[in-house]
């Protein structure tokens, strides 16, 4: 792994080759689990949640109600994915929260980050070109057609924040309600 945007490919490889499906958490009878999924002890999956594998849900996570976790998603210990959220091919580190009405696609969310209601990550350019991102003030082609946000530890986004593909929000930063993140946020 050389850059943060290499993590989703590593995650995909791990889930395809090393995931050992097992469910020890509490699953509502109204939830749906499809394919190979690991759900750790102390996790709670509420009614209306749909989890598609391969996916890994660590210990003590809170999932739902009424959310969709799509394949190639990994949630660290104590993550929250709530009402009307969709998480696709993303990594949420320990304690990260997408608590309500969030779309997180092809993204990396740092530990204890909290996405305000309606925060959404765009993961595809309208022109279908590969996603570029800034690195040391130089535009780097990630060579990825889909790449959402890279959000650092302890970030808090305001309600209805929209994040362009490939944008980075550095640790401990915040956004205001209704923000459109066109450029990286570094402070």
C-alpha positions in Angstrom: 0.0 0.0 0.0 1.6 3.3 -1.1 -1.3 5.7 -1.0 -4.6 5.8 1.0 -6.6 5.0 -2.2 -4.8 1.6 -2.4 -6.7 0.5 0.8 -10.0 -0.4 -0.9 -8.1 -2.8 -3.3 -6.3 -4.4 -0.3 -9.6 -4.6 1.5 -11.3 -6.3 -1.5 -8.4 -8.8 -1.7 -8.6 -9.6 2.0 -12.4 -10.1 1.9 -12.2 -12.3 -1.2 -9.4 -14.5 0.1 -9.3 -14.5 3.9 -12.8 -13.6 5.2 -14.2 -16.4 7.4 -18.0 -15.8 7.5 -19.4 -16.0 11.0 -22.2 -14.3 12.8 -22.1 -13.9 16.6 -23.9 -10.6 16.9 -27.6 -10.0 17.4 -29.5 -10.0 14.1 -33.2 -8.9 13.8 -35.4 -11.4 12.1 -36.4 -8.5 9.8 -32.8 -8.0 8.7 -31.3 -9.7 5.6 -27.8 -11.1 5.3 -26.6 -12.2 1.9 -23.4 -13.9 0.9 -20.3 -14.3 3.1 -20.5 -11.9 6.0 -18.7 -11.7 9.4 -20.6 -10.0 12.2 -18.7 -9.8 15.5 -19.8 -10.3 19.1 -21.9 -7.5 20.6 -22.9 -6.1 17.2 -26.6 -5.3 16.7 -28.3 -5.5 13.3 -31.7 -3.9 13.4 -34.8 -4.4 11.3 -34.7 -3.5 7.7 -30.9 -3.7 7.4 -29.5 -5.5 4.4 -25.9 -6.6 4.5 -24.3 -8.1 1.4 -21.1 -10.0 1.4 -18.3 -10.2 1.3 -18.4 -7.8 4.2 -16.9 -7.6 7.6 -18.7 -6.0 10.6 -16.5 -5.9 13.7 -17.5 -6.2 17.3 -20.0 -3.8 19.0 -21.2 -2.2 15.7 -24.7 -0.8 15.5 -26.4 -1.3 12.1 -29.8 0.0 11.0 -32.6 0.3 11.0 -33.3 0.4 7.3 -29.8 0.6 5.8 -27.8 -1.1 3.1 -24.3 -2.3 3.5 -23.0 -3.4 0.1 -20.2 -5.8 -0.8 -16.6 -5.1 0.0 -17.4 -3.1 3.1 -15.4 -3.3 6.3 -16.5 -1.7 9.6 -14.1 -1.5 12.5 -15.1 -2.0 16.1 -17.9 0.1 17.4 -19.0 1.7 14.1 -22.5 3.0 13.6 -24.4 2.8 10.3 -28.0 4.1 10.8 -31.3 4.9 9.3 -31.4 5.3 5.5 -27.6 4.9 5.0 -25.9 3.1 2.1 -22.3 2.0 2.5 -20.6 0.6 -0.6 -17.1 -0.9 -0.9 -15.8 1.3 1.9 -13.7 1.1 5.1 -14.9 2.7 8.3 -12.3 2.6 11.0 -13.0 2.1 14.7 -15.8 4.2 16.1 -16.7 5.9 12.8 -20.3 6.8 12.4 -22.6 7.3 9.4 -25.7 7.6 11.6 -28.4 8.8 9.3 -29.2 9.4 5.6 -25.6 9.1 4.4 -24.1 7.6 1.2 -20.6 6.4 1.6 -19.2 4.9 -1.6 -15.6 3.7 -2.3 -14.4 5.7 0.7 -12.2 5.5 3.7 -13.6 7.0 6.9 -11.1 7.4 9.8 -11.5 6.4 13.4 -14.2 8.3 15.4 -15.2 10.4 12.4 -18.9 11.4 12.4 -20.8 12.2 9.2 -23.6 14.7 9.8 -27.1 13.8 8.5 -27.2 13.9 4.8 -23.4 13.8 4.3 -22.7 12.1 0.9 -19.5 11.1 -0.8 -19.5 11.2 -4.6 -17.4 8.4 -6.0 -17.7 8.8 -9.8 -16.8 11.7 -12.1 -19.6 12.9 -14.5 -17.2 12.5 -17.4 -16.2 8.9 -16.3 -12.5 9.8 -16.3 -10.3 8.4 -13.5 -10.3 10.3 -10.2 -7.5 12.7 -9.6 -6.4 13.9 -6.1 -3.9 16.4 -4.8 -0.7 15.2 -3.2 1.9 17.8 -2.2 0.1 20.4 -4.4 0.4 18.1 -7.4 -2.5 16.5 -9.2 -2.1 12.7 -9.0 -4.2 10.3 -11.2 -5.3 7.5 -8.9 -6.1 5.4 -12.0 -9.4 4.6 -10.3 -12.7 5.2 -12.0 -14.5 5.1 -8.6 -13.0 6.7 -5.5 -15.0 8.5 -2.9 -13.6 10.5 0.1 -10.7 9.9 2.3 -11.7 11.2 5.7 -9.3 11.4 8.6 -9.7 10.4 12.3 -12.1 12.6 14.4 -13.5 14.5 11.5 -17.0 15.9 11.9 -19.1 16.9 8.9 -22.0 19.3 9.0 -25.4 18.2 7.9 -25.9 18.0 4.1 -22.2 18.0 3.3 -21.4 16.9 -0.3 -17.9 15.6 -1.0 -16.4 15.5 -4.5 -14.7 12.2 -5.6 -11.1 11.8 -4.4 -11.2 14.6 -1.9 -9.4 14.3 1.5 -10.4 15.8 4.8 -7.6 15.8 7.3 -7.9 14.5 10.9 -9.8 16.7 13.4 -11.2 19.0 10.6 -14.9 19.9 10.3 -17.3 21.1 7.7 -20.2 23.6 8.0 -23.8 22.6 7.3 -24.5 22.5 3.5 -20.8 22.5 2.5 -19.7 21.3 -0.9 -16.2 19.9 -0.6 -14.5 20.6 -4.0 -11.0 20.8 -2.6 -9.1 19.0 0.2 -9.6 20.3 3.7 -6.3 20.4 5.6 -7.1 22.6 8.6 
